Amino acid sequence: MIRRNAGNWRRQQISCLDRRQSVIIFASGYDTFSLRNENAAVQVYELDLPDLLDDKRKRIDNAGLKTTAKYVPCDLADEGWVEKLLEKGFMTSEKSYGSLLGISYYLEKDEWKKLIRLVAGIMMAGATICFDFPSTDESKETKVNKTLASGAGEQMKAQYSFVEMEVLLSECGFAVVEHLGAEDMTGRYFADYNRNTPEHPMAAPVGVDYVFAMRV
């Protein structure tokens, strides 16, 4: 439910694109936005590891579905993803929107900053990005997520205050347009549910923040 509402937040931003733009989904995994996208003016690029994208393509073909997404097999830890994206037709001279949901957790702070700098380098002024990050307001949920990640062979490597993240973005050429914390997400995406089912209220987890930022 939480992950789906992060997707809803992203879709609201994409729906406001005012002209032909590119949407770049970093670490796309099995994200299905490109299958549901009805805006022919939006070109979707999906970046992820080669084996994962191959499996995704097979699953889509087996399901009889079609996608206009351009797959960019790469490792985001290798700066070569930039050249591979350009080879697929991405235009740095056009406005674009980048989704980096679910990435910051698994990178050291210097690795995350390096990635954001690279993203800034391919985006023109006015382009936008969205992402989530583990905040220093740690909660029971974030401790559980750390345990689950560790059990899956991953490690959550960094936490940020909002001020720290805002400074990092500024140093990389981005300005924060919107910042949402747990209370904001709960009010925006769970209000109707909680009003209709007060006996089983839901809330966004404390310890996860969301940022929408613009290239300046």
JOSULKA-V899958 format. One record per run of one state. SS is the DSSP state (a for helix, b for strand, c for the rest). FROM is the first residue (numbers start at 1). LEN is the number of residues. If there is no record, write none. Layout:
# JOSULKA-V899958
<<SS & FROM & LEN> <SS & FROM & LEN>>
This chain:
# JOSULKA-V899958
<<c & 1 & 1> <a & 2 & 13> <c & 15 & 6> <b & 21 & 6> <c & 27 & 6> <a & 33 & 4> <c & 37 & 5> <b & 42 & 7> <c & 49 & 1> <a & 50 & 13> <c & 63 & 7> <b & 70 & 4> <c & 74 & 7> <a & 81 & 7> <c & 88 & 8> <b & 96 & 4> <c & 100 & 4> <a & 104 & 3> <c & 107 & 2> <a & 109 & 13> <c & 122 & 6> <b & 128 & 8> <c & 136 & 4> <a & 140 & 12> <c & 152 & 8> <b & 160 & 1> <c & 161 & 1> <a & 162 & 10> <c & 172 & 2> <b & 174 & 7> <c & 181 & 1> <a & 182 & 8> <c & 190 & 1> <a & 191 & 6> <c & 197 & 1> <a & 198 & 3> <c & 201 & 7> <b & 208 & 8> <c & 216 & 1>>
